[in-house]
C-alpha cells in the first residue's frame, strides 16, 4: 500500500486528474492480481483520484474490480477498513482476495 500511495499520493496536484495502471508485480514476481489491483485502488481512493485499471491477461479482473468497488461503496466500507482487513485478516491460503474481503464485510449494511 505504501508503494501505491507513493505513486499517487503526490499526484493529487490539480494538474493530475486520473491514474492509469495495471498488474504491477504480477508477472515474474508472481504477485496476486486481485491484491495488487485492490492496493492501487485504495491508494487512488485515498488520494481522491479515479483509477483506470488495465489488467491485460487477467480479463476477469476488468469485470471483478468494478463490481467489488460498487459492492464496497454500497456498504460504505472505508479505505481504512479495507486496509485493516488486508493487514489483519487476509490469509494467503484463504482463497481469492476479493472473496475473502466480501466475506469479511458481508454483514455490513447496504445503504
Biopython code that builds the backbone (N, CA, C, O; Angstrom):
import numpy as np
from Bio.PDB.StructureBuilder import StructureBuilder

atoms = [
    (1, "UNK", "N", (0.832, -1.191, 0.000)),
    (1, "UNK", "CA", (0.000, 0.000, 0.000)),
    (1, "UNK", "C", (0.875, 1.251, 0.000)),
    (1, "UNK", "O", (0.543, 2.244, -0.648)),
    (2, "UNK", "N", (1.989, 1.205, 0.725)),
    (2, "UNK", "CA", (2.885, 2.366, 0.747)),
    (2, "UNK", "C", (3.440, 2.686, -0.636)),
    (2, "UNK", "O", (3.538, 3.856, -1.007)),
    (3, "UNK", "N", (3.805, 1.655, -1.403)),
    (3, "UNK", "CA", (4.324, 1.890, -2.749)),
    (3, "UNK", "C", (3.251, 2.503, -3.650)),
    (3, "UNK", "O", (3.531, 3.421, -4.421)),
    (4, "UNK", "N", (2.039, 1.998, -3.551)),
    (4, "UNK", "CA", (0.950, 2.546, -4.362)),
    (4, "UNK", "C", (0.686, 3.997, -3.962)),
    (4, "UNK", "O", (0.482, 4.851, -4.825)),
    (5, "UNK", "N", (0.691, 4.277, -2.661)),
    (5, "UNK", "CA", (0.461, 5.645, -2.195)),
    (5, "UNK", "C", (1.586, 6.565, -2.661)),
    (5, "UNK", "O", (1.333, 7.707, -3.044)),
    (6, "UNK", "N", (2.825, 6.077, -2.632)),
    (6, "UNK", "CA", (3.951, 6.884, -3.105)),
    (6, "UNK", "C", (3.772, 7.263, -4.568)),
    (6, "UNK", "O", (4.190, 8.339, -4.995)),
    (7, "UNK", "N", (3.153, 6.380, -5.325)),
    (7, "UNK", "CA", (2.942, 6.647, -6.737)),
    (7, "UNK", "C", (1.815, 7.617, -7.028)),
    (7, "UNK", "O", (1.853, 8.312, -8.043)),
    (8, "UNK", "N", (0.820, 7.683, -6.168)),
    (8, "UNK", "CA", (-0.338, 8.537, -6.459)),
    (8, "UNK", "C", (-0.561, 9.634, -5.435)),
    (8, "UNK", "O", (-1.244, 10.612, -5.737)),
    (9, "UNK", "N", (-0.016, 9.511, -4.247)),
    (9, "UNK", "CA", (-0.270, 10.491, -3.196)),
    (9, "UNK", "C", (0.147, 11.891, -3.590)),
    (9, "UNK", "O", (-0.566, 12.855, -3.312)),
    (10, "UNK", "N", (1.306, 12.014, -4.242)),
    (10, "UNK", "CA", (1.757, 13.327, -4.679)),
    (10, "UNK", "C", (1.101, 13.744, -5.986)),
    (10, "UNK", "O", (1.238, 14.888, -6.420)),
    (11, "UNK", "N", (0.386, 12.810, -6.613)),
    (11, "UNK", "CA", (-0.279, 13.120, -7.880)),
    (11, "UNK", "C", (-1.590, 13.866, -7.679)),
    (11, "UNK", "O", (-2.268, 14.195, -8.652)),
    (12, "UNK", "N", (-1.951, 14.134, -6.443)),
    (12, "UNK", "CA", (-3.223, 14.801, -6.177)),
    (12, "UNK", "C", (-3.163, 16.292, -6.485)),
    (12, "UNK", "O", (-4.089, 17.033, -6.154)),
    (13, "UNK", "N", (-2.082, 16.733, -7.114)),
    (13, "UNK", "CA", (-1.976, 18.132, -7.529)),
    (13, "UNK", "C", (-3.018, 18.417, -8.613)),
    (13, "UNK", "O", (-3.438, 17.496, -9.312)),
    (14, "UNK", "N", (-3.436, 19.657, -8.763)),
    (14, "UNK", "CA", (-4.502, 19.989, -9.715)),
    (14, "UNK", "C", (-4.256, 19.517, -11.145)),
    (14, "UNK", "O", (-5.210, 19.228, -11.867)),
    (15, "UNK", "N", (-2.990, 19.432, -11.569)),
    (15, "UNK", "CA", (-2.740, 19.032, -12.951)),
    (15, "UNK", "C", (-2.888, 17.531, -13.182)),
    (15, "UNK", "O", (-2.857, 17.078, -14.327)),
    (16, "UNK", "N", (-3.046, 16.764, -12.123)),
    (16, "UNK", "CA", (-3.239, 15.326, -12.241)),
    (16, "UNK", "C", (-4.680, 14.989, -11.872)),
    (16, "UNK", "O", (-5.142, 15.316, -10.778)),
    (17, "UNK", "N", (-5.382, 14.339, -12.785)),
    (17, "UNK", "CA", (-6.788, 14.083, -12.535)),
    (17, "UNK", "C", (-7.152, 12.608, -12.511)),
    (17, "UNK", "O", (-8.195, 12.247, -11.966)),
    (18, "UNK", "N", (-6.319, 11.744, -13.088)),
    (18, "UNK", "CA", (-6.641, 10.329, -13.188)),
    (18, "UNK", "C", (-5.367, 9.501, -13.138)),
    (18, "UNK", "O", (-4.270, 10.004, -13.381)),
    (19, "UNK", "N", (-5.534, 8.215, -12.815)),
    (19, "UNK", "CA", (-4.406, 7.280, -12.799)),
    (19, "UNK", "C", (-4.767, 6.092, -13.685)),
    (19, "UNK", "O", (-5.861, 5.537, -13.582)),
    (20, "UNK", "N", (-3.836, 5.710, -14.554)),
    (20, "UNK", "CA", (-3.991, 4.502, -15.369)),
    (20, "UNK", "C", (-2.895, 3.541, -14.947)),
    (20, "UNK", "O", (-1.727, 3.923, -14.866)),
    (21, "UNK", "N", (-3.264, 2.303, -14.679)),
    (21, "UNK", "CA", (-2.282, 1.339, -14.197)),
    (21, "UNK", "C", (-2.697, -0.069, -14.591)),
    (21, "UNK", "O", (-3.684, -0.269, -15.299)),
    (22, "UNK", "N", (-1.932, -1.030, -14.122)),
    (22, "UNK", "CA", (-2.199, -2.430, -14.429)),
    (22, "UNK", "C", (-1.628, -3.334, -13.353)),
    (22, "UNK", "O", (-1.456, -2.922, -12.206)),
    (23, "UNK", "N", (-1.339, -4.556, -13.728)),
    (23, "UNK", "CA", (-0.938, -5.596, -12.775)),
    (23, "UNK", "C", (0.521, -5.483, -12.357)),
    (23, "UNK", "O", (1.347, -6.277, -12.807)),
    (24, "UNK", "N", (0.858, -4.518, -11.507)),
    (24, "UNK", "CA", (2.239, -4.388, -11.051)),
    (24, "UNK", "C", (2.637, -5.645, -10.308)),
    (24, "UNK", "O", (1.862, -6.169, -9.509)),
    (25, "UNK", "N", (3.805, -6.118, -10.558)),
    (25, "UNK", "CA", (4.362, -7.229, -9.796)),
    (25, "UNK", "C", (3.670, -8.557, -9.986)),
    (25, "UNK", "O", (3.851, -9.466, -9.176)),
    (26, "UNK", "N", (2.885, -8.691, -11.032)),
    (26, "UNK", "CA", (2.134, -9.928, -11.232)),
    (26, "UNK", "C", (2.740, -10.814, -12.314)),
    (26, "UNK", "O", (2.216, -11.894, -12.590)),
    (27, "UNK", "N", (3.813, -10.383, -12.917)),
    (27, "UNK", "CA", (4.477, -11.180, -13.943)),
    (27, "UNK", "C", (5.511, -12.095, -13.302)),
    (27, "UNK", "O", (5.164, -13.075, -12.642)),
    (28, "UNK", "N", (6.768, -11.771, -13.499)),
    (28, "UNK", "CA", (7.844, -12.611, -12.965)),
    (28, "UNK", "C", (7.857, -12.636, -11.435)),
    (28, "UNK", "O", (8.386, -13.575, -10.840)),
    (29, "UNK", "N", (7.280, -11.617, -10.793)),
    (29, "UNK", "CA", (7.257, -11.583, -9.330)),
    (29, "UNK", "C", (6.096, -12.382, -8.750)),
    (29, "UNK", "O", (6.013, -12.577, -7.538)),
    (30, "UNK", "N", (5.204, -12.842, -9.618)),
    (30, "UNK", "CA", (4.111, -13.733, -9.248)),
    (30, "UNK", "C", (3.188, -13.171, -8.170)),
    (30, "UNK", "O", (2.676, -13.918, -7.336)),
    (31, "UNK", "N", (2.977, -11.862, -8.187)),
    (31, "UNK", "CA", (2.056, -11.248, -7.240)),
    (31, "UNK", "C", (0.613, -11.608, -7.552)),
    (31, "UNK", "O", (0.296, -12.015, -8.669)),
    (32, "UNK", "N", (-0.248, -11.461, -6.578)),
    (32, "UNK", "CA", (-1.668, -11.749, -6.740)),
    (32, "UNK", "C", (-2.348, -10.572, -7.439)),
    (32, "UNK", "O", (-2.364, -9.468, -6.895)),
    (33, "UNK", "N", (-2.911, -10.782, -8.635)),
    (33, "UNK", "CA", (-3.526, -9.666, -9.371)),
    (33, "UNK", "C", (-4.656, -8.982, -8.603)),
    (33, "UNK", "O", (-4.782, -7.759, -8.673)),
    (34, "UNK", "N", (-5.476, -9.732, -7.875)),
    (34, "UNK", "CA", (-6.562, -9.099, -7.117)),
    (34, "UNK", "C", (-5.998, -8.214, -6.017)),
    (34, "UNK", "O", (-6.490, -7.106, -5.805)),
    (35, "UNK", "N", (-4.979, -8.684, -5.316)),
    (35, "UNK", "CA", (-4.379, -7.889, -4.247)),
    (35, "UNK", "C", (-3.737, -6.633, -4.812)),
    (35, "UNK", "O", (-3.908, -5.549, -4.254)),
    (36, "UNK", "N", (-3.006, -6.758, -5.900)),
    (36, "UNK", "CA", (-2.329, -5.597, -6.494)),
    (36, "UNK", "C", (-3.344, -4.560, -6.983)),
    (36, "UNK", "O", (-3.141, -3.359, -6.807)),
    (37, "UNK", "N", (-4.425, -5.019, -7.588)),
    (37, "UNK", "CA", (-5.472, -4.103, -8.045)),
    (37, "UNK", "C", (-6.113, -3.390, -6.864)),
    (37, "UNK", "O", (-6.347, -2.182, -6.908)),
    (38, "UNK", "N", (-6.394, -4.141, -5.817)),
    (38, "UNK", "CA", (-7.027, -3.581, -4.633)),
    (38, "UNK", "C", (-6.135, -2.526, -3.977)),
    (38, "UNK", "O", (-6.622, -1.467, -3.581)),
    (39, "UNK", "N", (-4.849, -2.801, -3.860)),
    (39, "UNK", "CA", (-3.923, -1.841, -3.256)),
    (39, "UNK", "C", (-3.874, -0.536, -4.051)),
    (39, "UNK", "O", (-3.871, 0.553, -3.477)),
    (40, "UNK", "N", (-3.835, -0.660, -5.371)),
    (40, "UNK", "CA", (-3.787, 0.548, -6.200)),
    (40, "UNK", "C", (-5.084, 1.332, -6.098)),
    (40, "UNK", "O", (-5.065, 2.562, -6.052)),
    (41, "UNK", "N", (-6.209, 0.631, -6.062)),
    (41, "UNK", "CA", (-7.494, 1.309, -5.935)),
    (41, "UNK", "C", (-7.597, 2.026, -4.585)),
    (41, "UNK", "O", (-8.101, 3.146, -4.517)),
    (42, "UNK", "N", (-7.125, 1.390, -3.521)),
    (42, "UNK", "CA", (-7.163, 2.023, -2.203)),
    (42, "UNK", "C", (-6.344, 3.313, -2.197)),
    (42, "UNK", "O", (-6.800, 4.340, -1.695)),
    (43, "UNK", "N", (-5.139, 3.255, -2.754)),
    (43, "UNK", "CA", (-4.282, 4.445, -2.785)),
    (43, "UNK", "C", (-4.934, 5.560, -3.601)),
    (43, "UNK", "O", (-4.932, 6.720, -3.189)),
    (44, "UNK", "N", (-5.485, 5.207, -4.746)),
    (44, "UNK", "CA", (-6.155, 6.219, -5.578)),
    (44, "UNK", "C", (-7.381, 6.789, -4.869)),
    (44, "UNK", "O", (-7.632, 7.992, -4.928)),
    (45, "UNK", "N", (-8.134, 5.934, -4.208)),
    (45, "UNK", "CA", (-9.321, 6.398, -3.479)),
    (45, "UNK", "C", (-8.924, 7.377, -2.389)),
    (45, "UNK", "O", (-9.567, 8.413, -2.217)),
    (46, "UNK", "N", (-7.872, 7.056, -1.654)),
    (46, "UNK", "CA", (-7.411, 7.933, -0.584)),
    (46, "UNK", "C", (-6.939, 9.272, -1.149)),
    (46, "UNK", "O", (-7.116, 10.314, -0.517)),
    (47, "UNK", "N", (-6.340, 9.241, -2.339)),
    (47, "UNK", "CA", (-5.857, 10.471, -2.974)),
    (47, "UNK", "C", (-6.969, 11.223, -3.699)),
    (47, "UNK", "O", (-6.759, 12.343, -4.166)),
    (48, "UNK", "N", (-8.154, 10.614, -3.795)),
    (48, "UNK", "CA", (-9.260, 11.257, -4.495)),
    (48, "UNK", "C", (-9.123, 11.222, -6.009)),
    (48, "UNK", "O", (-9.644, 12.090, -6.709)),
    (49, "UNK", "N", (-8.416, 10.209, -6.510)),
    (49, "UNK", "CA", (-8.187, 10.092, -7.950)),
    (49, "UNK", "C", (-8.845, 8.838, -8.502)),
    (49, "UNK", "O", (-8.777, 7.780, -7.875)),
    (50, "UNK", "N", (-9.480, 8.937, -9.661)),
    (50, "UNK", "CA", (-10.045, 7.723, -10.272)),
    (50, "UNK", "C", (-8.933, 6.830, -10.825)),
    (50, "UNK", "O", (-7.913, 7.317, -11.314)),
    (51, "UNK", "N", (-9.145, 5.535, -10.741)),
    (51, "UNK", "CA", (-8.191, 4.554, -11.260)),
    (51, "UNK", "C", (-8.780, 3.889, -12.491)),
    (51, "UNK", "O", (-9.887, 3.351, -12.452)),
    (52, "UNK", "N", (-8.035, 3.929, -13.576)),
    (52, "UNK", "CA", (-8.379, 3.178, -14.786)),
    (52, "UNK", "C", (-7.439, 1.985, -14.798)),
    (52, "UNK", "O", (-6.237, 2.134, -15.019)),
    (53, "UNK", "N", (-7.986, 0.810, -14.560)),
    (53, "UNK", "CA", (-7.161, -0.382, -14.379)),
    (53, "UNK", "C", (-7.183, -1.241, -15.635)),
    (53, "UNK", "O", (-8.248, -1.593, -16.143)),
    (54, "UNK", "N", (-5.998, -1.571, -16.128)),
    (54, "UNK", "CA", (-5.852, -2.367, -17.346)),
    (54, "UNK", "C", (-5.144, -3.677, -16.992)),
    (54, "UNK", "O", (-3.915, -3.721, -16.937)),
    (55, "UNK", "N", (-5.915, -4.744, -16.751)),
    (55, "UNK", "CA", (-5.327, -5.988, -16.255)),
    (55, "UNK", "C", (-4.680, -6.875, -17.314)),
    (55, "UNK", "O", (-4.147, -7.932, -16.977)),
    (56, "UNK", "N", (-4.712, -6.478, -18.569)),
    (56, "UNK", "CA", (-4.097, -7.223, -19.662)),
    (56, "UNK", "C", (-4.536, -8.678, -19.682)),
    (56, "UNK", "O", (-5.646, -8.967, -20.127)),
    (57, "UNK", "N", (-3.708, -9.602, -19.216)),
    (57, "UNK", "CA", (-4.016, -11.032, -19.348)),
    (57, "UNK", "C", (-4.902, -11.582, -18.227)),
    (57, "UNK", "O", (-5.084, -12.796, -18.131)),
    (58, "UNK", "N", (-5.446, -10.725, -17.394)),
    (58, "UNK", "CA", (-6.384, -11.142, -16.342)),
    (58, "UNK", "C", (-7.732, -10.469, -16.629)),
    (58, "UNK", "O", (-8.164, -9.584, -15.890)),
    (59, "UNK", "N", (-8.377, -10.896, -17.694)),
    (59, "UNK", "CA", (-9.582, -10.213, -18.158)),
    (59, "UNK", "C", (-10.723, -10.220, -17.142)),
    (59, "UNK", "O", (-11.528, -9.288, -17.123)),
    (60, "UNK", "N", (-10.809, -11.245, -16.302)),
    (60, "UNK", "CA", (-11.862, -11.283, -15.292)),
    (60, "UNK", "C", (-11.737, -10.141, -14.303)),
    (60, "UNK", "O", (-12.733, -9.688, -13.740)),
    (61, "UNK", "N", (-10.513, -9.675, -14.089)),
    (61, "UNK", "CA", (-10.277, -8.576, -13.158)),
    (61, "UNK", "C", (-10.907, -7.281, -13.663)),
    (61, "UNK", "O", (-11.335, -6.451, -12.861)),
    (62, "UNK", "N", (-10.969, -7.101, -14.966)),
    (62, "UNK", "CA", (-11.603, -5.914, -15.542)),
    (62, "UNK", "C", (-13.082, -5.855, -15.182)),
    (62, "UNK", "O", (-13.656, -4.769, -15.104)),
    (63, "UNK", "N", (-13.693, -6.994, -14.965)),
    (63, "UNK", "CA", (-15.104, -7.072, -14.569)),
    (63, "UNK", "C", (-15.227, -7.088, -13.043)),
    (63, "UNK", "O", (-16.108, -6.438, -12.480)),
    (64, "UNK", "N", (-14.343, -7.831, -12.380)),
    (64, "UNK", "CA", (-14.470, -8.067, -10.942)),
    (64, "UNK", "C", (-14.111, -6.859, -10.080)),
    (64, "UNK", "O", (-14.743, -6.632, -9.048)),
    (65, "UNK", "N", (-13.107, -6.080, -10.486)),
    (65, "UNK", "CA", (-12.722, -4.918, -9.680)),
    (65, "UNK", "C", (-13.843, -3.884, -9.598)),
    (65, "UNK", "O", (-14.178, -3.459, -8.493)),
    (66, "UNK", "N", (-14.436, -3.461, -10.711)),
    (66, "UNK", "CA", (-15.552, -2.500, -10.601)),
    (66, "UNK", "C", (-16.738, -3.056, -9.810)),
    (66, "UNK", "O", (-17.406, -2.316, -9.088)),
    (67, "UNK", "N", (-16.999, -4.351, -9.945)),
    (67, "UNK", "CA", (-18.101, -4.955, -9.181)),
    (67, "UNK", "C", (-17.790, -4.912, -7.687)),
    (67, "UNK", "O", (-18.677, -4.640, -6.877)),
    (68, "UNK", "N", (-16.537, -5.178, -7.316)),
    (68, "UNK", "CA", (-16.146, -5.110, -5.907)),
    (68, "UNK", "C", (-16.232, -3.671, -5.408)),
    (68, "UNK", "O", (-16.704, -3.426, -4.298)),
    (69, "UNK", "N", (-15.785, -2.731, -6.214)),
    (69, "UNK", "CA", (-15.865, -1.321, -5.819)),
    (69, "UNK", "C", (-17.310, -0.929, -5.526)),
    (69, "UNK", "O", (-17.587, -0.303, -4.503)),
    (70, "UNK", "N", (-18.218, -1.288, -6.403)),
    (70, "UNK", "CA", (-19.642, -0.982, -6.191)),
    (70, "UNK", "C", (-20.153, -1.656, -4.926)),
    (70, "UNK", "O", (-20.889, -1.046, -4.150)),
    (71, "UNK", "N", (-19.768, -2.912, -4.714)),
    (71, "UNK", "CA", (-20.213, -3.687, -3.553)),
    (71, "UNK", "C", (-19.750, -3.018, -2.261)),
    (71, "UNK", "O", (-20.524, -2.885, -1.313)),
    (72, "UNK", "N", (-18.472, -2.594, -2.228)),
    (72, "UNK", "CA", (-17.934, -1.944, -1.026)),
    (72, "UNK", "C", (-18.554, -0.565, -0.807)),
    (72, "UNK", "O", (-18.870, -0.199, 0.325)),
    (73, "UNK", "N", (-18.728, 0.195, -1.880)),
    (73, "UNK", "CA", (-19.343, 1.528, -1.754)),
    (73, "UNK", "C", (-20.773, 1.434, -1.227)),
    (73, "UNK", "O", (-21.192, 2.242, -0.399)),
    (74, "UNK", "N", (-21.512, 0.448, -1.711)),
    (74, "UNK", "CA", (-22.899, 0.276, -1.262)),
    (74, "UNK", "C", (-22.962, 0.013, 0.233)),
    (74, "UNK", "O", (-23.961, 0.333, 0.877)),
    (75, "UNK", "N", (-21.920, -0.559, 0.782)),
    (75, "UNK", "CA", (-21.865, -0.869, 2.212)),
    (75, "UNK", "C", (-21.084, 0.176, 3.001)),
    (75, "UNK", "O", (-20.860, 0.027, 4.202)),
    (76, "UNK", "N", (-20.675, 1.235, 2.309)),
    (76, "UNK", "CA", (-19.939, 2.338, 2.925)),
    (76, "UNK", "C", (-18.677, 1.861, 3.659)),
    (76, "UNK", "O", (-18.336, 2.363, 4.730)),
    (77, "UNK", "N", (-18.007, 0.892, 3.064)),
    (77, "UNK", "CA", (-16.749, 0.381, 3.618)),
    (77, "UNK", "C", (-15.651, 1.376, 3.264)),
    (77, "UNK", "O", (-15.523, 1.782, 2.109)),
    (78, "UNK", "N", (-14.869, 1.763, 4.248)),
    (78, "UNK", "CA", (-13.842, 2.790, 4.057)),
    (78, "UNK", "C", (-12.506, 2.199, 3.615)),
    (78, "UNK", "O", (-12.261, 1.000, 3.748)),
    (79, "UNK", "N", (-11.649, 3.072, 3.084)),
    (79, "UNK", "CA", (-10.289, 2.676, 2.722)),
    (79, "UNK", "C", (-9.576, 2.117, 3.947)),
    (79, "UNK", "O", (-8.889, 1.100, 3.859)),
    (80, "UNK", "N", (-9.737, 2.773, 5.077)),
    (80, "UNK", "CA", (-9.097, 2.311, 6.308)),
    (80, "UNK", "C", (-9.570, 0.934, 6.729)),
    (80, "UNK", "O", (-8.774, 0.119, 7.196)),
    (81, "UNK", "N", (-10.857, 0.665, 6.568)),
    (81, "UNK", "CA", (-11.391, -0.654, 6.925)),
    (81, "UNK", "C", (-10.821, -1.749, 6.037)),
    (81, "UNK", "O", (-10.499, -2.838, 6.513)),
    (82, "UNK", "N", (-10.698, -1.461, 4.747)),
    (82, "UNK", "CA", (-10.128, -2.457, 3.833)),
    (82, "UNK", "C", (-8.648, -2.652, 4.142)),
    (82, "UNK", "O", (-8.160, -3.782, 4.122)),
    (83, "UNK", "N", (-7.930, -1.575, 4.427)),
    (83, "UNK", "CA", (-6.514, -1.694, 4.780)),
    (83, "UNK", "C", (-6.347, -2.547, 6.042)),
    (83, "UNK", "O", (-5.448, -3.384, 6.112)),
    (84, "UNK", "N", (-7.205, -2.336, 7.026)),
    (84, "UNK", "CA", (-7.132, -3.149, 8.245)),
    (84, "UNK", "C", (-7.422, -4.617, 7.952)),
    (84, "UNK", "O", (-6.787, -5.503, 8.524)),
    (85, "UNK", "N", (-8.373, -4.877, 7.066)),
    (85, "UNK", "CA", (-8.647, -6.250, 6.660)),
    (85, "UNK", "C", (-7.394, -6.875, 6.051)),
    (85, "UNK", "O", (-7.031, -8.002, 6.386)),
    (86, "UNK", "N", (-6.734, -6.137, 5.153)),
    (86, "UNK", "CA", (-5.543, -6.671, 4.495)),
    (86, "UNK", "C", (-4.434, -6.976, 5.500)),
    (86, "UNK", "O", (-3.726, -7.975, 5.369)),
    (87, "UNK", "N", (-4.291, -6.122, 6.487)),
    (87, "UNK", "CA", (-3.234, -6.308, 7.480)),
    (87, "UNK", "C", (-3.545, -7.401, 8.500)),
    (87, "UNK", "O", (-2.639, -8.098, 8.957)),
    (88, "UNK", "N", (-4.803, -7.549, 8.854)),
    (88, "UNK", "CA", (-5.154, -8.429, 9.978)),
    (88, "UNK", "C", (-5.865, -9.721, 9.610)),
    (88, "UNK", "O", (-5.755, -10.714, 10.329)),
    (89, "UNK", "N", (-6.598, -9.722, 8.489)),
    (89, "UNK", "CA", (-7.462, -10.873, 8.220)),
    (89, "UNK", "C", (-7.136, -11.653, 6.957)),
    (89, "UNK", "O", (-7.443, -12.843, 6.876)),
    (90, "UNK", "N", (-6.524, -11.017, 5.975)),
    (90, "UNK", "CA", (-6.259, -11.694, 4.703)),
    (90, "UNK", "C", (-5.351, -12.896, 4.933)),
    (90, "UNK", "O", (-4.317, -12.787, 5.593)),
    (91, "UNK", "N", (-5.741, -14.032, 4.388)),
    (91, "UNK", "CA", (-4.978, -15.274, 4.528)),
    (91, "UNK", "C", (-4.458, -15.707, 3.164)),
    (91, "UNK", "O", (-5.239, -15.822, 2.219)),
    (92, "UNK", "N", (-3.142, -15.950, 3.042)),
    (92, "UNK", "CA", (-2.582, -16.372, 1.754)),
    (92, "UNK", "C", (-3.237, -17.638, 1.199)),
    (92, "UNK", "O", (-3.334, -17.803, -0.017)),
    (93, "UNK", "N", (-3.676, -18.514, 2.066)),
    (93, "UNK", "CA", (-4.291, -19.768, 1.632)),
    (93, "UNK", "C", (-5.811, -19.746, 1.799)),
    (93, "UNK", "O", (-6.455, -20.796, 1.812)),
    (94, "UNK", "N", (-6.378, -18.549, 1.925)),
    (94, "UNK", "CA", (-7.811, -18.420, 2.199)),
    (94, "UNK", "C", (-8.693, -18.257, 0.987)),
    (94, "UNK", "O", (-9.887, -17.992, 1.129)),
    (95, "UNK", "N", (-8.140, -18.408, -0.206)),
    (95, "UNK", "CA", (-8.938, -18.247, -1.417)),
    (95, "UNK", "C", (-8.727, -16.880, -2.030)),
    (95, "UNK", "O", (-7.884, -16.110, -1.569)),
    (96, "UNK", "N", (-9.495, -16.572, -3.077)),
    (96, "UNK", "CA", (-9.336, -15.286, -3.771)),
    (96, "UNK", "C", (-9.514, -14.092, -2.824)),
    (96, "UNK", "O", (-10.383, -14.093, -1.952)),
    (97, "UNK", "N", (-8.680, -13.091, -3.017)),
    (97, "UNK", "CA", (-8.680, -11.909, -2.155)),
    (97, "UNK", "C", (-10.056, -11.243, -2.124)),
    (97, "UNK", "O", (-10.552, -10.897, -1.052)),
    (98, "UNK", "N", (-10.673, -11.062, -3.294)),
    (98, "UNK", "CA", (-11.964, -10.379, -3.328)),
    (98, "UNK", "C", (-13.019, -11.153, -2.547)),
    (98, "UNK", "O", (-13.849, -10.550, -1.867)),
    (99, "UNK", "N", (-12.996, -12.474, -2.635)),
    (99, "UNK", "CA", (-13.977, -13.287, -1.902)),
    (99, "UNK", "C", (-13.738, -13.201, -0.402)),
    (99, "UNK", "O", (-14.695, -13.122, 0.368)),
    (100, "UNK", "N", (-12.483, -13.214, 0.025)),
    (100, "UNK", "CA", (-12.186, -13.053, 1.449)),
    (100, "UNK", "C", (-12.670, -11.703, 1.945)),
    (100, "UNK", "O", (-13.253, -11.602, 3.025)),
    (101, "UNK", "N", (-12.427, -10.662, 1.153)),
    (101, "UNK", "CA", (-12.846, -9.314, 1.528)),
    (101, "UNK", "C", (-14.359, -9.228, 1.655)),
    (101, "UNK", "O", (-14.874, -8.689, 2.635)),
    (102, "UNK", "N", (-15.070, -9.756, 0.670)),
    (102, "UNK", "CA", (-16.528, -9.720, 0.720)),
    (102, "UNK", "C", (-17.051, -10.536, 1.904)),
    (102, "UNK", "O", (-18.031, -10.147, 2.539)),
    (103, "UNK", "N", (-16.411, -11.648, 2.199)),
    (103, "UNK", "CA", (-16.814, -12.439, 3.355)),
    (103, "UNK", "C", (-16.658, -11.670, 4.657)),
    (103, "UNK", "O", (-17.484, -11.786, 5.562)),
    (104, "UNK", "N", (-15.598, -10.889, 4.743)),
    (104, "UNK", "CA", (-15.344, -10.110, 5.953)),
    (104, "UNK", "C", (-16.368, -9.001, 6.150)),
    (104, "UNK", "O", (-16.736, -8.688, 7.282)),
    (105, "UNK", "N", (-16.833, -8.405, 5.047)),
    (105, "UNK", "CA", (-17.760, -7.273, 5.145)),
    (105, "UNK", "C", (-19.175, -7.637, 4.757)),
    (105, "UNK", "O", (-19.998, -6.745, 4.552)),
    (106, "UNK", "N", (-19.483, -8.898, 4.652)),
    (106, "UNK", "CA", (-20.825, -9.296, 4.204)),
    (106, "UNK", "C", (-21.911, -8.871, 5.189)),
    (106, "UNK", "O", (-23.076, -8.750, 4.810)),
    (107, "UNK", "N", (-21.541, -8.644, 6.445)),
    (107, "UNK", "CA", (-22.524, -8.213, 7.426)),
    (107, "UNK", "C", (-22.757, -6.703, 7.425)),
    (107, "UNK", "O", (-23.640, -6.209, 8.127)),
    (108, "UNK", "N", (-21.964, -5.969, 6.635)),
    (108, "UNK", "CA", (-22.126, -4.507, 6.588)),
    (108, "UNK", "C", (-23.448, -4.180, 5.878)),
    (108, "UNK", "O", (-23.802, -4.785, 4.866)),
    (109, "UNK", "N", (-24.148, -3.221, 6.437)),
    (109, "UNK", "CA", (-25.464, -2.863, 5.886)),
    (109, "UNK", "C", (-25.328, -2.059, 4.603)),
    (109, "UNK", "O", (-24.464, -1.189, 4.490)),
    (110, "UNK", "N", (-26.166, -2.351, 3.665)),
    (110, "UNK", "CA", (-26.223, -1.613, 2.408)),
    (110, "UNK", "C", (-26.961, -0.309, 2.666)),
    (110, "UNK", "O", (-27.967, -0.277, 3.374)),
    (111, "UNK", "N", (-26.446, 0.761, 2.083)),
    (111, "UNK", "CA", (-27.184, 1.997, 2.215)),
    (111, "UNK", "C", (-26.296, 3.108, 2.466)),
    (111, "UNK", "O", (-26.752, 4.243, 2.607)),
]
sb = StructureBuilder()
sb.init_structure("model")
sb.init_model(0)
sb.init_chain("A")
sb.init_seg("    ")
for serial, (resi, resn, name, xyz) in enumerate(atoms, 1):
    if name == "N":
        sb.init_residue(resn, " ", resi, " ")
    sb.init_atom(name, np.array(xyz, "f"), 0.0, 1.0, " ", f" {name:<3s}", serial, name[0])
structure = sb.get_structure()
